[in-house]
Amino acid sequence: MRLKKRPPDFVLFLTVLMLLSVGLVMVFSSSEYVTMVRYNDSFYFFKRQLLWALIGLTAMFGMMNFDYFRLKRWIGPIVAGGFLLLIAVLIPGIGEVVNGARRWIDLGFMSFSPAELVKLCMIMFVAFGLSKKKENIQSFKEGLLPYLVFMLLAAGLILLQPDLGTAIVLCGTIFIMFFAAGARIFHLGSLAGLGVLGVAVAIYFEPYRMSRFLAFMDPEKDPQGTGYHIIQSLYALGSGGLFGMGLGQSKQKFLYLPESHTDFIFAILGEELGFIGASLVVLLFIMLVWRGLKVAVTSPDPFASLLAAGITSGIALQAIINMGVVTGSMPVTGVPLPFISSGGTSLLFTLMGVGIILNISKYTTPR
């Protein structure tokens, strides 16, 4: 039985609004020059991001007021629809090819990334399944295997786009949900080992991934090729110093750093706002993770607890990977920074996920 409804978690709500505000400012600052050159409109990406932010906030408020318990009846159709879209995006003529990757469906007025929908769908599906048969979680065959099959199927389709970063985020999120549900350490350790092996194989047998990995090990070996992104990103972060060069004063955004408004926006943020500004953004993400996990821990409903843990973990993993890439701590992979990077579909489904957590927070224990 759920507890009496309470107000949603205000600290989490305020943290998300602050991250979203920082994101809008940085999307404009990092893209104003590139959009003026390409589209003769310095507000081009900012206007699109603002529109998606308004749509996302509307979806967040909608999910915040839509009883999460009623999501259970829609999980099957939503997951099925997500997989169909993952297959559809791979079909020539339906999937839109950008920079060699077929990850988006062009709807005319917008581009839609099915992988972002599937991440949220899989979290709901696994949370529902594990909470329904929680007594089987200690059994690999009955407790974990059914969800591993769906997870690997989704990750495989995402890899075909190709999009290794999103596949890693998806698998890592499900792994954390297994841990939160009480899976055996032996099973988790075995899955972690197989996961690392799988990533290594995916890198080794794909030339462009292998070249990125070698560039990560020694970016100066090919400074004008595979090591270019990492070197320019580190130049941006190093130029920022302690206090930054000032908002809008980035030099790397003048076509030196590719993807400055998407995957590498954190480098521009560090350049303009410095170590202090970048650290404050990191602290906001830590605050978000803390409040999200607090909702998961204090929820008396196993489904809600796993759902909040999964959504929070997915946001945290994506932020860690993005910042790791930007700081040269991980090989380059295309994972946007939640709430900050330019990208409509990612922002929409991230805000929807936060709306679900806020909904769950209404039914948590006070302590």
Secondary structure, DSSP 8 states (H G I E B T S, - for coil): ---------HHHHHHHHHHHHHHHHHHHHHHHHHHHHHHS-TTHHHHHHHHHHHHHHHHHHHHHHS-GGGGGGGHHHHHHHHHHHHHHTTSBTTEEEETTEEEEEE-SS-EE-HHHHHHHHHHHHHHHHHHHTGGGTT-IIIIIHHHHHHHHHHHHHHHTTT-HHHHHHHHHHHHHHHHHHT--HHHHHHHHHHHHHHHHHHHHTSHHHHHHHHHHH-GGGSTTTTTHHHHHHHHHHHHHTTT-S-TT--STTTTTSTTTTTTTHHHHHHHHHHHHHHHHHHHHHHHHHHHHHHHHHH-S-HHHHHHHHHHHHHHHHHHHHHHHHHTTSS-------TTTSS-HHHHHHHHHHHHHHHHHHTTS---
